[in-house]
Structures are given as structure tokens and as C-alpha cells.
Amino acid sequence: MSIGELIKQLNGHLSAEDLLPRNQSAYRKQHSTETALIRVLLDALAAADRQRVTLLELLDLSAAFDCVDLTLLLQRLAHQHGLTGVVLQ
């Protein structure tokens, strides 16, 4: 099984089990950084229309997985989300 097939299988599982947050744009068909940015802009404009303060906090998670215990992550993926076999390898 190729990496592309594994990714497709994993995305199918995450979608079927409704495990992705509604506003997540990454790893979803027809979603991109552009759709995420549009969502943020629309939320800010809607808040401005209601005369609400808008605060945007940006967090860079590019190194987040450097701190993850991979053994624990794989155990949780298996036990809590039902991933097995080649997907975990």
C-alpha cells in the first residue's frame, strides 16, 4: 500500500468518525490556508459589525511534534481511534 493510499484511508476514517474539528482546514478536501484565512476574516468582520473586540492569537506549532512521546501517540491512535497495522507502522 502506498503512502497516498494510507493517507486516503486515514482521512476517510477521521471523516467517517467525525474526528476532525469543524473549522480545521488542514488535511481536508476543498479546504486550504485560503479557506482558513477567509473564515478568520469573516469572523472578525462579523464581530466588528456587532461592535465586538476581535483578538487574533497566532501560534506556531511547527516544532510541536518534536516534544511528543511517539510510543504514547501510537498507543492512543490504536486504542482511542482504532488505527491498526500499516497505518501505525
Buried (B, 14 or more C-beta within 10 A) or exposed (E): EEEEEBEEBBBEBBEEEEEBEEEEBEEEEEBEEEEBEEEBEEEBEEEEEEEEEEEEEEEEEEEEEEEEEEEEEBEEBBEEBEBEEEBEE
